[in-house]
Amino acid sequence: MNNKTIKDSANVPLGRLSRLASFGGLASRVAGNVLKEGAKQLSKGQKPQLQQLLITPTNIGHVADKLAQLRGAAMKVGQMLSMDAGELLPAELSNILARLRSDAKVMPHKQLVSVLKQQWGAQWITPFAQFELRPFAAASIGQVHLAYLENGDKLAVKIQYPGIKDSIDSDIDNVATLLKVAHMIPDQIKLDALLTEAKRQLHHEADYLHEAKLLLQYQQWLGDNPQFVIPNVYQQLCTDSVLVMEFIDGIPIENVASFPQAVRDNVATRLLSLFLDELFTFQLVQTDPNFANFQYQADTDTIVLLDFGATRAIDKRLSDGYAQLMQGAMTSDKALMTTAAEQIGFFQQQITAQQQRTVVDMFHQACEPLRVEGGYDFAQSDLAKRITQAAKAMSMEQEQWHTPPMDAIFIHRKLAGIYLLASKIKATIDVKQCFLDHLQTAQATTVSQ
């Protein structure tokens, strides 16, 4: 959830017909720009090419702006493409879609109040001493407002955009069709698996009551851990479209880059350790690596954890497989890594020995911090980029011999996000020791299976 850039307000289109009309209007606008630009090039004696006419900055800007206005699944596809398709996209499209990870237009006050009345009734304001109608954060499926109860409790109220739940499947299909017809997605990118997962994930994230349960689950796990803080949930005010939480102050996690080296190292180490806890002990992973999902409280040296909508349950077999894979990578035991990769689900029956070695070698490279004694300096390494590229390649790979489970793709994305943050804040982590600290628990879990 972004709290840096709040765009101007714009009504969220309601209903399938109005949202479909938005896509139709966008397609017409793109086509008009193609004709205009083509005529301009012909007048200069140039031979225009359709692909170049379609991906002009003007057309791509229209696509990005329309996705931001529609929000919801439409905007989410842009976000997922910008993160998952990465460098396979045309540079212009990749750069502009990346804006969707941080920019969103907000609902006008009239539409916002209509949503609040629908969720809480005509007297929706009664429990509050103050309710700020201007949100302080906005994202793909909702925006967040500051409010105070009569007893003085300070709240963060996440309100879902209207019509999001009913439009998820159709919006994603419409975006996919638009991008394919406009040839804005390279032919080698196969969107089917990505779009299917986008639909499943959006339906999951659009259930705020489920997210409230996840918040409570993480509080149960981490409530006694002074290194983290998770907002309390006001369950009596929550609905499937409104999530009411305690407001917790903090600075953006990336601002830790200006703190002393020991603080930077400690913050990055704690986030990696939490990820390993999620993967091996909780078997429930918050898979969204967006930096905005973490904040830091300097006075208490505490990390604030926010936004659990993208949390995924991890199968025990998958969790055990990753424990073996990392153990094998740490000791360069390629045989153990091969067995683990097969358990995770990277290999199909028809895979050749050479193909197995290719996959295992890639994992071995990605796990190089596990083979470093002492701290691994992420600021001096391009590992985060290599891991991100490897995860993208897997998610888009056409060959069936090493197409991973979707859960594995999200695990890789989360780990890559932690490594990217470690690089951004110039942190050094003893990754090997961090893993060894978790290995005993992972092995005990495997034995009890």
C-alpha positions as CSV (number, residue, x, y, z in Angstrom):
1,M,0.0,0.0,0.0
2,N,1.6,3.2,-1.2
3,N,1.6,6.3,1.0
4,K,3.9,8.5,-1.1
5,T,2.0,9.4,-4.2
6,I,-1.7,10.2,-4.1
7,K,-3.1,11.1,-7.5
8,D,-6.1,13.2,-8.2
9,S,-9.5,11.6,-7.5
10,A,-11.5,9.8,-10.2
11,N,-14.7,7.8,-10.0
12,V,-14.1,4.0,-10.0
13,P,-16.2,2.7,-12.9
14,L,-19.0,0.5,-11.6
15,G,-20.5,-2.6,-13.3
16,R,-19.2,-4.7,-16.2
17,L,-20.6,-2.6,-18.9
18,S,-19.1,0.7,-17.7
19,R,-15.7,-1.0,-17.2
20,L,-15.9,-2.7,-20.6
21,A,-16.7,0.7,-22.1
22,S,-13.6,2.1,-20.6
23,F,-11.5,-0.6,-22.3
24,G,-13.3,0.0,-25.6
25,G,-12.7,3.7,-25.4
26,L,-9.1,3.1,-24.7
27,A,-8.8,0.7,-27.7
28,S,-10.3,3.4,-29.9
29,R,-7.9,6.0,-28.6
30,V,-4.9,3.8,-29.2
31,A,-6.1,3.0,-32.7
32,G,-6.5,6.8,-33.4
33,N,-3.0,7.5,-32.2
34,V,-1.7,4.7,-34.5
35,L,-3.3,6.3,-37.5
36,K,-2.1,9.7,-36.6
37,E,1.5,8.7,-36.0
38,G,1.5,6.5,-39.1
39,A,0.3,9.4,-41.3
40,K,3.0,11.6,-39.7
41,Q,5.8,9.1,-40.6
42,L,4.4,8.6,-44.1
43,S,4.5,12.3,-44.7
44,K,8.2,12.3,-43.8
45,G,8.9,9.5,-46.3
46,Q,9.3,6.9,-43.6
47,K,7.8,3.4,-43.6
48,P,5.9,3.0,-40.4
49,Q,5.9,-0.4,-38.6
50,L,2.8,-1.4,-36.6
51,Q,4.7,-2.5,-33.5
52,Q,6.5,0.8,-33.2
53,L,3.2,2.7,-33.8
54,L,1.5,0.7,-31.0
55,I,4.1,1.2,-28.3
56,T,4.6,4.9,-28.6
57,P,4.9,6.7,-25.2
58,T,1.6,8.3,-25.9
59,N,-0.3,5.0,-26.3
60,I,1.5,3.4,-23.4
61,G,0.7,6.4,-21.2
62,H,-3.0,6.0,-22.1
63,V,-2.9,2.3,-21.1
64,A,-1.2,3.1,-17.8
65,D,-3.6,5.9,-17.0
66,K,-6.6,3.8,-17.7
67,L,-5.4,0.9,-15.6
68,A,-4.8,3.4,-12.7
69,Q,-8.4,4.7,-13.1
70,L,-10.0,1.3,-13.2
71,R,-7.9,0.1,-10.2
72,G,-8.6,-3.4,-9.0
73,A,-7.7,-6.3,-11.3
74,A,-6.9,-4.0,-14.2
75,M,-4.3,-2.2,-12.2
76,K,-3.1,-5.4,-10.6
77,V,-2.3,-7.0,-14.0
78,G,-0.1,-3.9,-14.8
79,Q,1.6,-4.4,-11.5
80,M,2.2,-8.1,-11.9
81,L,3.5,-7.6,-15.5
82,S,5.9,-4.9,-14.4
83,M,7.3,-7.2,-11.7
84,D,7.1,-10.6,-13.3
85,A,7.7,-10.0,-17.0
86,G,10.4,-7.5,-16.3
87,E,13.0,-7.0,-18.9
88,L,11.1,-9.1,-21.4
89,L,8.7,-6.2,-21.9
90,P,9.4,-3.2,-24.2
91,A,11.3,-0.7,-22.1
92,E,8.6,2.0,-22.6
93,L,5.8,-0.3,-21.3
94,S,7.9,-1.7,-18.4
95,N,8.8,1.8,-17.2
96,I,5.2,3.2,-17.3
97,L,3.6,0.1,-15.8
98,A,6.1,0.3,-13.0
99,R,4.3,3.5,-12.0
100,L,1.3,1.3,-11.1
101,R,3.2,-0.1,-8.1
102,S,3.1,3.3,-6.4
103,D,0.5,5.5,-8.1
104,A,-3.2,5.4,-7.8
105,K,-6.1,7.8,-8.2
106,V,-8.5,7.9,-5.3
107,M,-12.3,7.9,-5.0
108,P,-14.0,11.3,-5.0
109,H,-15.7,12.1,-1.6
110,K,-19.2,11.4,-2.9
111,Q,-18.3,7.9,-4.1
112,L,-16.4,7.2,-0.9
113,V,-19.3,8.2,1.4
114,S,-21.6,6.0,-0.7
115,V,-19.3,3.0,-0.1
116,L,-19.1,3.8,3.6
117,K,-22.9,4.0,3.9
118,Q,-23.2,0.7,2.0
119,Q,-20.8,-1.0,4.4
120,W,-21.8,0.6,7.8
121,G,-25.2,2.1,7.2
122,A,-26.5,5.7,7.0
123,Q,-25.0,6.5,10.4
124,W,-21.6,5.3,9.5
125,I,-19.8,8.2,11.2
126,T,-21.3,7.5,14.6
127,P,-18.3,5.5,16.1
128,F,-15.8,8.1,15.0
129,A,-14.7,11.3,16.6
130,Q,-12.9,12.2,13.4
131,F,-12.7,10.6,9.9
132,E,-10.4,12.0,7.3
133,L,-12.0,11.8,3.8
134,R,-8.7,12.3,2.1
135,P,-6.8,9.0,2.1
136,F,-3.1,8.9,3.1
137,A,-2.4,5.8,1.0
138,A,-3.9,4.1,-2.1
139,A,-3.2,1.0,-4.1
140,S,-4.8,-1.3,-6.6
141,I,-7.9,-2.5,-4.7
142,G,-8.3,0.0,-1.9
143,Q,-7.3,3.2,-0.2
144,V,-6.5,3.9,3.5
145,H,-7.9,6.7,5.7
146,L,-7.0,8.1,9.1
147,A,-9.7,8.0,11.7
148,Y,-10.2,8.4,15.5
149,L,-12.6,6.7,17.7
150,E,-14.4,8.6,20.5
151,N,-11.9,7.0,23.0
152,G,-9.0,8.5,21.1
153,D,-7.8,5.4,19.4
154,K,-6.0,6.2,16.1
155,L,-7.1,4.0,13.2
156,A,-6.0,3.1,9.7
157,V,-9.2,2.3,7.7
158,K,-8.6,0.4,4.4
159,I,-11.6,0.8,2.1
160,Q,-12.0,-1.3,-1.0
161,Y,-13.0,0.3,-4.3
162,P,-16.6,-0.4,-5.3
163,G,-17.2,-3.1,-7.8
164,I,-13.8,-4.7,-7.5
165,K,-14.9,-8.2,-6.5
166,D,-17.4,-8.5,-9.3
167,S,-15.0,-7.2,-12.0
168,I,-11.9,-9.3,-11.2
169,D,-12.2,-12.0,-13.9
170,S,-13.6,-9.8,-16.6
171,D,-11.1,-7.0,-16.0
172,I,-8.2,-9.3,-16.2
173,D,-9.5,-10.9,-19.4
174,N,-10.1,-7.5,-20.9
175,V,-6.6,-6.2,-20.0
176,A,-5.0,-9.4,-21.4
177,T,-7.0,-9.0,-24.7
178,L,-6.1,-5.3,-25.0
179,L,-2.4,-5.9,-24.5
180,K,-2.3,-8.9,-26.8
181,V,-4.2,-7.1,-29.6
182,A,-2.1,-4.1,-29.2
183,H,1.1,-6.3,-29.4
184,M,2.4,-4.7,-26.2
185,I,3.4,-8.1,-24.9
186,P,6.2,-10.0,-26.6
187,D,5.1,-13.3,-28.2
188,Q,7.4,-15.3,-26.0
189,I,5.6,-14.2,-22.8
190,K,2.8,-16.7,-22.1
191,L,0.2,-14.9,-20.0
192,D,-2.2,-17.8,-19.2
193,A,-0.7,-19.1,-16.0
194,L,0.1,-15.5,-14.8
195,L,-3.4,-14.3,-15.5
196,T,-5.0,-17.4,-13.9
197,E,-3.0,-16.7,-10.8
198,A,-3.8,-13.0,-10.9
199,K,-7.5,-13.9,-10.7
200,R,-7.0,-16.3,-7.8
201,Q,-4.9,-13.9,-5.9
202,L,-7.2,-10.9,-6.4
203,H,-10.2,-12.8,-5.2
204,H,-8.1,-13.8,-2.2
205,E,-6.9,-10.2,-1.5
206,A,-10.4,-8.7,-2.0
207,D,-11.7,-10.6,1.1
208,Y,-10.7,-8.2,3.9
209,L,-12.2,-10.4,6.6
210,H,-9.7,-13.1,5.5
211,E,-6.9,-10.6,5.8
212,A,-8.1,-9.7,9.3
213,K,-7.8,-13.3,10.2
214,L,-4.2,-13.4,8.8
215,L,-3.3,-10.3,10.8
216,L,-4.5,-12.1,14.0
217,Q,-2.6,-15.2,13.0
218,Y,0.7,-13.3,12.6
219,Q,0.0,-11.5,15.9
220,Q,-0.3,-14.9,17.6
221,W,3.0,-16.0,16.1
222,L,4.9,-12.8,16.7
223,G,3.1,-11.1,19.5
224,D,5.9,-11.8,22.0
225,N,8.7,-10.9,19.6
226,P,9.9,-7.3,20.4
227,Q,11.5,-7.0,17.0
228,F,8.2,-6.7,15.1
229,V,4.9,-5.0,15.6
230,I,1.6,-5.8,13.8
231,P,-1.4,-3.5,13.9
232,N,-4.3,-4.6,16.1
233,V,-7.6,-5.3,14.2
234,Y,-10.9,-3.7,15.2
235,Q,-13.0,-6.7,14.2
236,Q,-16.4,-5.2,15.2
237,L,-15.8,-2.5,12.4
238,C,-14.5,-4.8,9.7
239,T,-16.4,-6.1,6.7
240,D,-15.4,-8.0,3.7
241,S,-14.6,-4.6,2.0
242,V,-13.4,-2.5,5.0
243,L,-10.5,-3.4,7.2
244,V,-10.1,-1.3,10.4
245,M,-6.7,-1.5,12.1
246,E,-4.6,0.3,14.6
247,F,-2.6,3.1,13.1
248,I,1.1,2.6,13.7
249,D,3.7,5.3,13.1
250,G,6.9,4.5,11.3
251,I,9.3,5.6,8.6
252,P,9.6,3.9,5.2
253,I,11.8,0.9,5.6
254,E,14.2,2.1,2.8
255,N,15.0,5.1,4.9
256,V,17.1,2.8,7.1
257,A,19.8,3.3,4.5
258,S,20.8,6.5,6.3
259,F,21.2,4.7,9.7
260,P,24.5,3.2,11.0
261,Q,25.7,0.0,9.5
262,A,24.8,-2.1,12.5
263,V,21.1,-1.0,12.3
264,R,21.0,-1.6,8.6
265,D,22.4,-5.1,9.0
266,N,20.1,-6.0,11.8
267,V,17.0,-4.8,10.0
268,A,17.8,-6.9,6.9
269,T,18.8,-9.9,9.0
270,R,15.5,-9.8,10.8
271,L,13.4,-9.7,7.6
272,L,15.3,-12.6,6.2
273,S,14.9,-14.5,9.4
274,L,11.2,-13.8,9.4
275,F,10.9,-15.1,5.9
276,L,12.7,-18.3,6.9
277,D,10.3,-18.6,9.8
278,E,7.3,-18.2,7.4
279,L,8.7,-20.8,5.0
280,F,9.9,-23.5,7.4
281,T,7.9,-23.0,10.6
282,F,4.7,-21.1,9.9
283,Q,4.3,-22.5,6.4
284,L,2.4,-19.3,5.6
285,V,4.3,-16.6,3.6
286,Q,3.4,-13.0,3.0
287,T,4.6,-13.0,-0.6
288,D,4.4,-9.3,-1.5
289,P,7.9,-7.8,-1.5
290,N,6.7,-4.2,-1.9
291,F,8.8,-2.0,0.4
292,A,5.7,-0.1,1.5
293,N,4.6,-3.2,3.4
294,F,7.3,-2.6,6.0
295,Q,8.1,0.4,8.2
296,Y,10.7,1.1,10.8
297,Q,10.4,2.7,14.3
298,A,13.8,4.1,15.2
299,D,13.0,4.9,18.8
300,T,12.2,1.2,19.6
301,D,14.2,-0.5,16.9
302,T,11.1,-2.2,15.7
303,I,9.9,-3.3,12.2
304,V,6.3,-2.7,11.4
305,L,4.6,-5.3,9.3
306,L,1.7,-4.2,7.1
307,D,-0.7,-5.6,4.4
308,F,-1.2,-9.4,4.6
309,G,-3.5,-9.7,1.6
310,A,-1.0,-11.5,-0.5
311,T,-0.2,-14.2,2.1
312,R,-0.1,-17.8,0.8
313,A,-0.2,-21.1,2.6
314,I,2.8,-23.3,1.7
315,D,2.5,-27.0,1.5
316,K,4.8,-28.9,3.9
317,R,6.3,-30.9,1.1
318,L,7.3,-27.7,-0.6
319,S,8.7,-26.3,2.7
320,D,10.7,-29.4,3.3
321,G,12.0,-29.3,-0.2
322,Y,13.3,-25.8,0.2
323,A,15.1,-26.7,3.4
324,Q,16.9,-29.5,1.6
325,L,17.6,-27.3,-1.4
326,M,19.2,-24.6,0.7
327,Q,21.2,-27.2,2.7
328,G,22.5,-28.7,-0.5
329,A,23.4,-25.3,-1.9
330,M,25.2,-24.4,1.3
331,T,27.5,-27.5,0.9
332,S,27.4,-27.6,-2.9
333,D,25.8,-31.0,-2.7
334,K,24.3,-31.1,-6.2
335,A,22.7,-34.6,-5.6
336,L,20.8,-33.3,-2.6
337,M,19.8,-30.2,-4.6
338,T,18.5,-32.3,-7.4
339,T,16.4,-34.4,-5.1
340,A,15.0,-31.3,-3.4
341,A,14.2,-29.6,-6.7
342,E,12.3,-32.7,-7.8
343,Q,10.4,-32.7,-4.5
344,I,9.5,-29.0,-4.9
345,G,8.1,-29.8,-8.4
346,F,10.6,-28.3,-10.8
347,F,11.1,-31.6,-12.8
348,Q,8.7,-33.4,-15.0
349,Q,9.0,-37.1,-16.0
350,Q,10.5,-36.3,-19.4
351,I,13.3,-34.2,-18.1
352,T,16.8,-35.0,-19.2
353,A,19.9,-35.2,-17.0
354,Q,21.3,-32.1,-18.7
355,Q,18.1,-30.2,-18.0
356,Q,18.3,-31.2,-14.4
357,R,21.8,-29.9,-14.1
358,T,20.9,-26.6,-15.7
359,V,18.2,-26.0,-13.1
360,V,20.3,-27.1,-10.2
361,D,23.2,-24.9,-11.4
362,M,20.9,-21.9,-11.5
363,F,19.8,-22.6,-7.9
364,H,23.4,-23.0,-6.8
365,Q,24.2,-19.6,-8.2
366,A,21.2,-18.0,-6.6
367,C,22.2,-19.4,-3.2
368,E,25.7,-18.1,-3.2
369,P,25.2,-16.1,0.1
370,L,24.8,-19.5,1.8
371,R,28.4,-20.4,1.0
372,V,29.9,-17.2,2.3
373,E,31.4,-17.3,5.8
374,G,30.4,-14.2,7.8
375,G,28.4,-11.4,6.2
376,Y,27.4,-11.2,2.6
377,D,27.6,-7.6,1.4
378,F,24.5,-7.1,-0.8
379,A,25.4,-3.5,-1.7
380,Q,28.4,-4.9,-3.6
381,S,26.6,-7.7,-5.3
382,D,24.2,-8.0,-8.3
383,L,22.6,-11.1,-6.8
384,A,19.2,-9.5,-6.3
385,K,19.0,-8.7,-10.0
386,R,20.1,-12.2,-10.9
387,I,17.5,-13.8,-8.6
388,T,14.8,-11.6,-9.9
389,Q,15.7,-12.5,-13.5
390,A,15.8,-16.2,-12.7
391,A,12.3,-16.0,-11.1
392,K,11.0,-14.2,-14.1
393,A,12.5,-16.7,-16.5
394,M,10.9,-19.5,-14.6
395,S,7.5,-17.9,-14.4
396,M,7.5,-17.2,-18.2
397,E,9.3,-20.4,-19.3
398,Q,7.4,-22.3,-22.0
399,E,9.2,-25.6,-21.6
400,Q,7.4,-28.0,-19.2
401,W,10.6,-29.6,-17.9
402,H,11.2,-27.0,-15.3
403,T,8.0,-25.0,-14.9
404,P,7.8,-24.6,-11.1
405,P,4.6,-24.6,-8.9
406,M,3.1,-21.1,-8.7
407,D,3.8,-21.1,-4.9
408,A,7.5,-21.5,-5.7
409,I,7.4,-18.4,-8.0
410,F,6.0,-16.3,-5.2
411,I,8.6,-17.7,-2.7
412,H,11.3,-16.6,-5.1
413,R,9.8,-13.2,-5.6
414,K,9.6,-12.6,-1.8
415,L,13.2,-13.7,-1.3
416,A,14.4,-11.5,-4.2
417,G,12.5,-8.6,-2.6
418,I,14.4,-9.1,0.7
419,Y,17.7,-9.2,-1.2
420,L,16.7,-6.1,-3.1
421,L,16.0,-4.3,0.1
422,A,19.2,-5.4,1.6
423,S,21.0,-4.0,-1.4
424,K,19.1,-0.7,-1.2
425,I,19.9,-0.1,2.4
426,K,23.5,-1.4,1.9
427,A,23.2,-4.2,4.4
428,T,25.4,-7.1,5.2
429,I,23.8,-10.4,6.3
430,D,25.3,-13.6,7.6
431,V,22.9,-15.6,5.4
432,K,24.6,-18.9,6.2
433,Q,24.3,-18.5,9.9
434,C,20.7,-17.2,9.6
435,F,19.8,-20.4,7.7
436,L,21.6,-22.7,10.1
437,D,19.6,-21.1,12.9
438,H,16.5,-22.3,11.2
439,L,17.7,-25.6,9.8
440,Q,17.2,-27.6,13.0
441,T,13.5,-26.6,13.2
442,A,13.1,-27.4,9.5
443,Q,14.7,-30.9,9.9
444,A,12.6,-31.6,13.0
445,T,9.5,-30.8,11.0
446,T,10.7,-33.1,8.1
447,V,11.3,-36.0,10.5
448,S,7.9,-35.7,12.0
449,Q,6.2,-35.8,8.6
